[in-house]
Amino acid sequence: MYNTQNVPILLNRLISLTAQYGYTVALNIILAQISINSVMFLWCTKIIGSFLSVPVNTWLSHIHNKKPLLITLELVKAGMFLLLPLFFHHWILFVGVLLIEIVGDVFGGNLVALIPKLVKKLFEIFKSASIELK
């Protein structure tokens, strides 16, 4: 549902997804100039990061207040994006990619888990508003 309160959330998500997919394309281009093997290693690192995010996501699923967690995860991911260009010719680049994948998957999982709570809250608001109108 679109309203002015959701604009910052939607804008943040747009920027986050653009950065997440844009960095993958940019890294593919840069690493292809260095070595084709490094591109293969990049994709292997991304897959391993997705697998490693499952236990982290399970561990963080018990947190009830998701908003501070989501904000912290986005800030950590943004900081790691800023550090990546410093390590283009170093193996630490792949550690950064691994961490970005883990943080991104954990963020996505917690964001999706938050949606039913928001829908329930909106339903209660609309229900109480319809009762007041009658």
C-alpha positions in Angstrom: 0.0 0.0 0.0 1.4 3.4 -1.0 1.4 6.3 1.4 3.9 8.9 2.4 5.1 7.0 5.4 6.3 4.1 3.1 8.3 6.3 0.8 11.6 6.1 2.8 11.2 2.3 3.2 10.6 1.9 -0.5 13.4 4.2 -1.5 15.8 2.4 0.8 14.8 -0.9 -0.6 15.3 0.4 -4.2 18.7 1.7 -3.4 19.6 -1.5 -1.5 18.6 -3.8 -4.3 20.3 -1.6 -7.0 23.5 -1.7 -5.0 23.3 -5.4 -4.3 22.8 -6.4 -8.0 24.9 -3.5 -9.4 28.0 -4.5 -7.4 27.7 -8.1 -8.7 27.7 -6.8 -12.3 30.5 -4.4 -11.6 32.6 -7.1 -9.9 32.1 -9.5 -12.8 33.4 -6.9 -15.2 36.4 -5.9 -13.1 37.3 -9.5 -12.2 37.0 -10.6 -15.8 39.8 -8.2 -16.7 42.0 -9.7 -13.9 41.2 -13.4 -14.4 38.3 -15.6 -15.5 39.0 -17.9 -12.6 38.4 -15.0 -10.2 34.9 -14.6 -11.7 34.2 -18.2 -11.1 35.5 -17.9 -7.5 33.2 -14.8 -7.1 30.1 -16.9 -7.9 31.3 -19.8 -5.8 31.7 -17.3 -2.9 28.2 -15.9 -3.4 26.7 -19.4 -3.3 28.7 -20.4 -0.2 27.5 -17.1 1.4 23.9 -18.0 0.8 24.4 -21.4 2.4 26.1 -19.9 5.4 23.3 -17.4 5.9 20.8 -20.1 6.9 22.2 -20.7 10.4 22.7 -17.0 11.0 19.1 -16.3 9.9 17.9 -19.1 12.2 19.8 -17.7 15.1 18.5 -14.1 14.5 14.9 -15.2 14.0 14.2 -15.1 17.7 14.6 -11.3 17.8 11.2 -9.8 18.2 12.0 -6.1 17.3 13.2 -6.5 13.7 13.5 -2.8 12.9 16.9 -2.1 14.7 18.2 -5.4 13.3 17.2 -4.5 9.7 18.7 -1.0 10.1 22.0 -2.4 11.5 22.2 -5.0 8.7 21.7 -2.3 6.0 24.4 -0.1 7.6 26.9 -3.0 7.8 26.2 -3.9 4.2 26.7 -0.3 3.1 30.0 -0.1 4.9 31.2 -3.3 3.3 30.2 -2.0 -0.1 32.3 1.1 0.5 35.3 -1.1 1.5 35.2 -3.4 -1.5 37.1 -1.1 -4.0 40.1 -1.2 -1.6 40.6 -4.9 -2.2 40.2 -5.5 -6.0 43.6 -7.2 -6.2 43.5 -9.0 -2.9 41.8 -12.2 -1.7 40.0 -10.2 1.1 37.6 -9.1 -1.7 36.1 -12.5 -1.6 35.7 -12.4 2.2 33.8 -9.1 1.7 31.6 -10.7 -0.9 30.9 -13.6 1.4 29.9 -11.3 4.2 27.8 -9.1 1.9 25.9 -12.2 0.8 25.3 -13.4 4.3 24.1 -10.0 5.5 22.0 -9.6 2.4 20.3 -12.9 2.8 19.7 -12.4 6.5 18.2 -9.0 5.8 15.9 -10.4 3.1 14.8 -13.3 5.4 14.0 -11.0 8.3 12.3 -8.5 6.0 10.0 -11.2 4.6 9.3 -12.5 8.1 8.2 -8.9 9.1 5.6 -8.6 6.4 2.9 -10.8 8.1 3.2 -8.7 11.2 2.8 -5.5 9.2 -0.2 -6.8 7.3 -1.9 -7.9 10.5 -1.3 -4.5 12.0 -2.7 -2.7 8.9 -5.7 -5.1 9.0 -6.4 -4.1 12.6 -6.1 -0.4 11.8 -8.5 -0.7 8.8 -10.9 -2.8 10.9 -11.0 -0.3 13.7 -11.4 2.6 11.2 -14.3 0.8 9.5 -16.0 0.3 12.9 -15.6 4.0 13.7 -17.2 5.0 10.4 -20.4 3.0 11.0 
